[in-house]
Amino acid sequence: MPASEGTSDGALALTGGRPYAFVHAGGGLASNLAAVLLALRDVPIPLVVATSYLDHAYAATMRRIAGAHAVIVTDADPACIDALYRHATLFIDLALRSRGLARIVRAARAGAIPVVFAEAAAARLLPAECTIARSGIVDVRDAVLRLWHAPGRDAIGRRVQASLGATLGSEASVAAAVQRFADALVALGKAPVRT
């Protein structure tokens, strides 16, 4: 899979029902997208990145950084984003200042295993194997590979869902409602860029 701009249809067709890691992030530096792409550049795991960019030069740089197993989708509509969440195996949120709890909950509820920095607020809600120290690209690569190839990956997913359900309870439905509202505003073109 060559790294490319991708399209909504292309990203869904690209996965072909195969497992993939998913990143849904803003295009700013705080999303830490460049570090994730560098960490996974030579890792043979299909990676789908859905994002919007404010700066075309930054988008072009991300495409150059991305490895052969990555596709970057910049035009995903809400239905495409929803489908990408529903079918992801791993959900990677390694933002420097993660504000994506709703995204993490959404991914976990759909069955994906979240991967977050241990310092992120969401890390307190997840099993330890889903968190990594904020130390370097090799650690990110190793953590993603460890979860990708974990023999008990389904069991990890069940622990994630149980942990989030026990901790958040009804707050998870609030987070999902907030996410739907934000997505609707974006679709109407009335929301600021999300990170």
Secondary structure, 3 states (H helix, E strand, C coil): CCCCCCCHHHHHHHHCCCCCEEEEEECCHHHCHHHHHHHHCCCCCCEEEEEECCCHHHHHHHHHHCCCCEEEECCCCHHHHHHHHHHCCEEEECCCCCCCHHHHHHHHHCCCEEEEECCCHHHHHCCHHHEECCCCHHHHHHHHHHHHCCCCHHHHHHHHHHHHHHHHCCHHHHHHHHHHHHHHHHHHCCCCCCC
